[in-house]
C-alpha cells in the first residue's frame, strides 16, 4: 500500500461491500428495492422515458439483460410501457406513480443511513466528500464515454 491509489482501491472495495450489504439487493415486502430497479428508475426519472436501446447505451449493458430487468419492473408495477412518438411501434419505459413512490422511499432510507454514518462529521467535510465523490464518478463516466445526469443539472 505504498501509493495513494492502492489505498483508494482498498477503500472503494470496502465501500462496495458496505453498500452491497446494506443497500438495495432484492425487493422483499416492505424491504429494499432491487438494486437494478433502483438504478434504472433513478436514470429514467432524470432523463424521462427511455427505450431499451437508450438504456442499453446509457448502461453499457446488453439489451437482453435490460429486457429481463424491465420485465421484472413491469411485473412489479414500477414502470409502464408507452409509445415512442418518434419510433413507430417502439416503446419506452416510464416510471409509474408506485415506482416513483418506492424509489423515493428507497432513496430516503439510503439518505437516513448516510446521515447516521456522517452524523459526527463537520458539514464542510460532508460537502467536500460529496464533491470528491462527484469528481471521481464524473471522471469514470468521462473515461467510459457514458456521462450520467445529475439531479442538479438540467435534463437533456
Secondary structure, DSSP 4 states (H G I P E B T S, - for coil): --SHHHHHHHHHHHHHHHHHHHS--S--TTSPPPHHHHHHHHHHHHH-SB-HHHHHHHHT--HHHHHHHHHHHHHTTSEEEEE-TTSTT-EEEEE-HHHHHHHHHHHHHHHHHHHHHTTTS-HHHHHHHHHHHHHHHHHHHHHHT-----TTS---
